[in-house]
Amino acid sequence: MRSMLEVLVPCFVISVLYLAGTRLWPQRGVSEMRRAPATAPAPSSDMPSNWIDCVYTEPEPRFWTEYGSGPGVAVYGFPSKGGFYVLRECVGVELDFLGIDRFENTERPSKSDPDWQAKEEAHCDRMRRLGAKWFETHRDELEFMFFRTREDTDPYISFGWPDGGGVWVLNTTYGRASELGTGIIYNAMNMEERCELIKRLGGIFYADPSDCPYLNLD
């Protein structure tokens, strides 16, 4: 009898502890789940208590250019004032002028480089010399690209920068550009040849580029 009690008593004690544990542990878990973190903001009448505050941040752009199917390639620049510049369908002469590799994607300067911002600004400056367009956000760029129809009356501008200084500018409309055959400009082998073609098509030369009303050099 004594030996039987020695077996049954420990079993009874273990069973009681097990049952007590199954009742206590779930309650403990629920209380811990309901307890708000010390850093959690107090709920307000404007925001539900289960609201998760998430802010989407655009990833940091890695490249100035990334090649796709073409023709040409879009070149981007990111000035310190914010937003970004874009030049679309850039071809060899323009890429050479910008110092962009004509056959490989070009990465932006690494922020580990102490002069990265100065290099970025210099890149944007050269883009402006070719008539780059500035956008504040990517949404603005998309709206410009997909929700705007190009008309024959829209301005067409092409720039050429000769080695001797100054700038050649052809300012017309897309309708007139089609009549002039301005597509030959894209066949120039270098910037000097491009300037000669702009001159042939009726372009105007500005000895001081700051006098050109079609350039934004700031």
Buried (B, 14 or more C-beta within 10 A) or exposed (E): EEEEEEEEEEEEEEEEEEEEEEEEEEEEEEEEEEEEEEEEEEEEEEEEEEEEEEEEEEEEBEEBBBBEEEEBBBBBBBBEEEBBBBBEEBBBBBBBBBEBBBEEEBEBBEEEEEEEBEBBBBBBBBBBBBBBBBBEEEEBBEEEEEEEEEEEEEEBBBBBBBEEEBBBBBBBBBEBBEEBEBEEBBEBEEBBBBBBBBBEBEBEBBEEBEEBEBBEEE
